[in-house]
């Protein structure tokens, strides 16, 4: 009887180890998908330097963006 219990415990530990390895593989896969691919990030800071934006420009942009929403 002890042999059966010990074998069952060993089998269960083996299954747990297999699941842990699969989880680690999944984590690595997700991390590889989320990491940057090395593409250069383009900054838009300063792109509108010297441009004056009026209240009318802002209202026109709002109307364009939210044309189907009542403001």
N, C-alpha and C positions, 0 to 999 in steps of 0.2 A: 504494500500500500504506500509506503514511504517513497518507493521508487517512482510510482505513478505521479505522486504529488510533486516530487522533485522534477520530473520530466515536464510536467505541466507548467511548473514555475519557470523552468529554463525556456520552454517554448514561448511563454508569455513575455519573458524578458527579451527574447530574440525579436518578437513582434514589435515590442516597444522600441527597441533599437532601430528596427527597420523604419518605423514611423518617424522617429526622430531624424533619421537620415533624409527621408523624403521631405520633411518640413524644412530642413536646412537647405535642401536643393531648391525648394520653392522660394525660400527667402532670398537666396542668391539670384534666382531668376528675376524676382521682382526688383531687387536692387539694381540689377543690370539694366532693366527696363527704365528705371527712374533716374539713373545717373545721366548727366549730360553727355552728349556724343562728341564733345570737343568742338562743336560749332561755335564760332565767335558770336558773342552777344553784342548786338548793335545798340548803342545808347542813343536815345532820342532827346537827351538833355541838350538844351540850347538850340534845338532845331527851329524854334519860333523866335529866336533872338531878334529883337527889333521890330517884330510884328505887333501891331496894336489890335486887340480884339475888343470890339464894342459890345454893348449890351444887346444890340440888334443881332449881332453875329451869334451870340449865345442863345438868344431866343429862337433864331432860325435853326440852329443846330438841335435844340430841344424839340422843336416841331418836327424836324426830320427824323430824329431818333424815336420819338414817342408819338408818332402820328396816329397810332391806333389806341393810345391811352389818353384818357381825359385828365388834364393837369389841373 
